[in-house]
Amino acid sequence: MLRSVLSLLGCAFCLCGSDLLIGRGAVRITPPAGTPMGGGFYIQISTGVHDDLYCKALAFADGALKAAIVSCDVESLHRPTVEAARALIDRRTGIPGRNVMLTATHSHSGPEMTPMVIDGATGEAGRLIREFHAGLPGKIAEAVRLAETNLVPTRVWTGAGHEDSVSFNRRFLLKNGNVQMNPGQVNPEIVRAMGPIDPSVSVVYFDTSDGKPLATAINFALHATTFGELDFSADYPGVLDARLGEAKGSEMLTLFTNGCAGNINQVDVSSRHHPFGPGESARVGTILAAAVLKTYKQMDGAGSGPLQVKSEIVSLPPLSYSDAEVKKAHEVVELSRKQELDFLDLVQANRILNVMETHGGKPIPAEVQVIAIGDRVAWVGLPGEAFVELGLAIKLASPFRLTLVSELANGMLDYLPDRKGYEEGGYEVTTARCAEGCGEALVDAARRLLVEIYPVKYPSGARAKGGMDGGTRR
């Protein structure tokens, strides 16, 4: 991984007529011990640093058009942070802020990111977390600036590996007819999982004409909840970075984006294996690194084609609550700062206040963004923790050979279940801000953008290339 400003590489070439340049930048964003950690609805104070957190940027330039993808080792990026970072990118770089996809790896071992939880942080912990958030947009912009100053010609390679041993659908039907998240390992009441996983390990690799590694972009659908301690950690994406750095060299940038993992985590309910801790983070990250290393040997050149960027704001209908429900929600949140409450009661209270006060009960704007290179590879950004079924639907509909669908991009709308999930209920539905059908509305928007941006137009009735795994030719 990049640890400092990279020097400009002295080479010049093009691939199949393409003038694509890429640049790499990384900025350390690790907060000090004592800063509240994310991933919950209560203030949790960090006790130390296991491994550093980074904001990484991969910049693209094709003629006059520039774009970038950013990945931050945090649980989420809320819209005010996205807007502030894009404004700074506009001022400090030649890359339009609107052309930058800002994503979070979803590490639950990063700093607290939820505004309503931060509001309850007092004393030194409150000062530290507010200081972190005040500085984060500038650090994101600096990573993009470094990437832009490091633009060099590149070759592009794509591939999709397969790994189905570390991720599990976490929603289960129980014998009593209820659907529950993580109902316990070796629980005899479990009937079956309520959905699939996405085993595709999507890889886009960039190198120089003489084969020097520049960057690897990876997308995989799995909650970053393996570390599970009170020290800051990038979780398994950090291990993935370290293992690939050992194989390809520390100057290669590894940029990880999380796939649609709203209902996917690392807990195998059929096993008694403990699914948390530094050892589990190391295990999962190493297994994924092995999948990437195998994929390197099977990749195809991406060929020629333009860089393209397109986005759409989708207006999502919110849920609705009465004044009495809002008042009760305030009471629950205030009480939670003094004592521990029932988890789902606290989740429901936070959702009510999010919908009615943050958004004023009005339709919620959600950005869907696509960045594509030629006709072979496209990144799709969705805001929120999308169910895996939604990501698979986008991949299936995409005309691109490899489509990397990244959740938690350009904002945080909490969980985005599919229609089936709303019917089933459970934790993710209790947390969702948007009404039933919003996930499918985002899928429809992503499909439209992918078709519009695809550089090869098919005759009416012809079938575009692509498949559910988003794989490339072998």
ABEGO torsion letter per residue (X at the ends): XBABBBBBBBBBBBBGGBABBBBBBBBBABBBBGBBBBGBABBBBBAEBABBBBBBBBBBBBEABBBBBBBBBBABBBAAAAAAAAAAAAAABABBAAABBBBBAGBAABBBABAAAAAABBEAAAAAAAAAAAAAAAAAAAAAAAAAAABBBBBBBBBBBBBAAABBBABBBBAAGBBBBGAEBGBAABABBABBBBABBBBBBBBBAAGBBABBBBBBBBBBAAAGBABBBAEAAAAAAAAAAAAAEAABBBBBBBBBAAABBABBAABABBABEAAAAAAAAAAAAAAAAAAAAABBBAEBEBBBBBBBBBBBBBBBBBAAAAAAAAAAAAAAAABBBBAAAAAAAAAAAAAAAAAGGBBBBBBBBBBBBEAABBBBBBBEBBBAAAAAAAAAABABABBBBBBGBGEBAEBBBBAAAAAAEEAAAAABABBBGAAAAAAAAAAAAAAAABABBBBBGBBBBEBAAGBBBX
